[in-house]
Amino acid sequence: MRNMTPWWIRVPLLFFIILVLMEYVIDSGKEPAIMVYPVARYFMLLVLLLLIAIELILHSVENVMFQTLSEDAKARYLASKSTPWQWQWGKNFWKKLTGNKPIEEEAEIILDHNYDGIRELDNNLPPWWVWMFYATIIFGVVYLARFHIFNGADQKLEYEQEVAEAQAEIAEYKKNAKDLVDANSVELLTDASNLDAGKKIFESNCVACHMPDGGGGIGPNLTDNYWILGGGIKNVFHTISEGGRDGKGMIAWKQTLKPIEIAQVASYVLEDINGKTPANPKAPEGELWVDPNTPKNQMPNQIQDSTTRVKDSVSVALK
Ligand code: HEC
């Protein structure tokens, strides 16, 4: 039993180890489990009580065994008990680290100089310092070889690599998370399944004001190329998501529709409604929309196209 860790180290240490283990095993999000789950608190209380109980039992076992010892052994036992506890391993380690001579041996390393009674010890360099010094030399050589001889990746290159990696990850994430469109990232959807879904959304939410063929009623005509709030998929997505001007009656549909649904219905409006000739078209409102992304050499066709559409709808209106 000599030199055993005393109970006031043993109990808190075991308690702490069990606490860390518990936190490691229980997944409680950002907060520690002991804060989140009351059960965890009771468990740790139980652990503490158990540890104390074990200490008490050990103590009484020791007592009982002590009674069975011969007088001689009793005395030896008490003597060993009365030497104060020392952390031998820690002490040895510290001695290795500092390389100090104990005070009793200082006479061996004292120098001859005597400056007005002040004398000098020829201590070794502390090993911790020497080790660190060697480590910096090794580091320096490796560094020099890596960055100045073999032109290894410097900060700039590392930064660029990490950005490229992150961008690839973002692209991958966006590909898998279709729900994650907004007015900036939305693209016109042209496949039949998305347009069908858009049609259903349009029929159940929008026809009351825009008419099933998009000719307009309370809301403006969606078939012409004149837009109050801007044409093109990004503007139309934005209008549907955020709503029209205050008091006009077009609500912000982001409350009811998911981003992907807004993209579907916006695509449906642009692909299947816009450009068709409705039964009762409302007069065009807003401004003629020219896609700013259209390459310059295609511009005239685009405008021509839309003017013929306008002419069509005007002639229909006149009929
Ligand atoms: C309660 C009537 C109402 C409903 C329902 C409604 N809208 Fe509108 N919508 C309007 C009005 C009114 C405007 C004009 C807003 C303005 O002038 O600011 C408008 C404008 C728009 C515009 C912009 C037109 C332009 O010229 O810029 C689009 C696109 C649109 N609605 C699509 C939809 C879609 C898609 C739905 C269904 C999800 C829908 N609306 C449901 C009334 C409605």
Residues whose N, C-alpha, C, O or C-beta is under 5 A from the ligand:
A	BS01	HEC	N205 C206 C209 I218 G219 P220 Y226 W227 I228 L229 G230 V236 T239 I240 G244 R245 K248 G249 M250 W253 V265 E285 G286
